[in-house]
Amino acid sequence: MATINVERNDMIRRAVLQRPDELVGGTVHLWDRLASELISIIGENGFASLFARSVHVTRNRYPWIDSANPLQKSDARFSSLQLSLEGRDFTEASEASILLLTTLVDIITLLIGELLMTRILCSAWGNTTLETAGKEQQQ
């Protein structure tokens, strides 16, 4: 299981860093896509609870992460997160983005299992991002 976690976390890292010139916009896009998938399964309130928990955990390391209500309309759902990230340098913003996504995914994986979480990530972000990460790790 530890190997799977490392691979999944590496996939998240690569997804966040896939477009370094558009880090903040790319991160918000990843969150939008993942939120859409998860909300269809666990509902708005379920997603809001898990997102809030992920923000709370991530704040231990990055206290500046804003935890705006993810129940806002989808076009504004992550506007506070976006503003938080825009105020930081690339390294800090990327590491905070990775930790926040990894935390949410880890929480959900404990609840639903590795296989289903991987399918949700593939559905949300596309196989290309995740396959690229897997191939690069094998080399």
C-alpha positions in Angstrom: 0.0 0.0 0.0 2.9 2.4 0.7 4.0 2.0 -2.9 0.6 2.9 -4.2 0.5 6.0 -2.0 3.9 7.1 -3.3 2.7 6.6 -6.9 -0.6 8.4 -6.4 1.2 11.3 -4.6 3.7 11.5 -7.4 0.8 11.6 -9.9 -0.8 14.5 -8.0 2.6 16.3 -7.9 2.9 15.9 -11.7 -0.6 17.1 -12.3 -0.1 20.3 -10.3 3.3 20.9 -11.9 2.2 20.0 -15.4 1.8 23.7 -16.4 4.3 25.6 -14.2 3.6 28.8 -16.1 -0.1 28.6 -15.0 0.3 27.0 -11.6 -2.5 28.8 -9.9 -5.0 28.5 -12.7 -3.9 24.9 -13.3 -4.5 24.0 -9.6 -7.9 25.6 -9.6 -8.7 23.7 -12.7 -7.7 20.4 -11.1 -9.8 21.3 -8.0 -12.8 22.1 -10.2 -12.6 18.9 -12.1 -12.1 16.8 -9.0 -14.9 18.5 -7.2 -17.3 17.8 -10.1 -16.5 14.1 -9.9 -16.7 13.9 -6.2 -19.9 16.0 -5.8 -21.7 13.6 -8.2 -20.8 10.8 -5.8 -20.9 12.3 -2.3 -22.9 15.5 -2.8 -22.1 19.1 -2.2 -22.1 18.8 1.6 -19.9 15.7 1.6 -17.4 17.4 -0.6 -17.5 20.6 1.5 -16.8 18.6 4.6 -13.9 16.8 3.1 -12.5 19.9 1.6 -12.8 21.8 4.9 -11.0 18.9 6.7 -8.2 19.0 4.0 -7.8 22.7 4.4 -7.6 22.3 8.2 -4.9 19.7 7.9 -3.0 21.7 5.3 -3.1 24.8 7.4 -0.7 23.2 9.9 2.0 23.7 7.4 0.6 26.6 5.3 -1.6 28.7 7.6 -2.3 31.2 4.8 -4.5 28.8 2.9 -8.0 30.3 2.8 -10.9 28.0 3.5 -13.8 29.7 1.7 -17.0 27.9 1.5 -16.7 25.3 -1.4 -20.5 25.3 -1.6 -20.4 28.5 -3.6 -21.4 28.3 -7.3 -18.9 26.3 -9.2 -17.4 29.3 -11.0 -16.4 30.8 -7.6 -15.9 27.7 -5.6 -12.2 28.0 -5.3 -11.7 31.7 -5.7 -10.4 32.1 -2.1 -7.9 29.3 -2.7 -6.8 31.0 -5.9 -6.3 34.3 -4.1 -4.3 32.5 -1.4 -2.0 30.9 -4.0 -1.5 34.0 -6.1 0.1 35.8 -3.2 2.9 33.2 -2.8 6.0 32.4 -4.7 6.0 29.4 -7.1 7.6 26.9 -4.7 5.4 27.7 -1.7 2.2 27.8 -3.9 3.0 24.5 -5.6 3.9 22.7 -2.4 0.7 23.9 -0.7 -1.4 22.9 -3.8 0.2 19.5 -3.8 -0.3 19.0 0.0 -3.9 20.1 -0.1 -4.8 17.8 -3.0 -2.9 14.9 -1.6 -4.6 15.4 1.8 -8.1 15.3 0.3 -7.3 12.3 -1.9 -5.7 10.4 1.0 -8.8 11.0 3.2 -11.1 9.8 0.4 -8.9 6.8 -0.3 -9.2 5.7 3.3 -13.0 5.8 2.9 -13.5 4.2 -0.6 -10.2 2.4 -1.5 -7.3 2.9 -3.8 -8.9 1.5 -6.9 -12.0 3.6 -6.8 -10.0 6.8 -6.0 -7.7 6.1 -8.9 -10.7 5.8 -11.2 -12.1 9.1 -9.9 -8.8 10.8 -10.5 -8.6 9.4 -14.0 -12.2 10.5 -14.7 -11.5 14.0 -13.3 -8.1 14.7 -14.7 -7.8 12.3 -17.6 -5.7 9.3 -18.1 -2.9 11.3 -19.8 -1.8 13.1 -16.7 -1.9 10.0 -14.6 -0.3 7.7 -17.2 2.5 10.2 -17.8 3.3 10.2 -14.1 3.3 6.4 -13.9 5.7 6.1 -17.0 8.1 8.7 -15.7 8.3 7.0 -12.3 9.1 3.6 -13.9 12.1 5.0 -15.8 
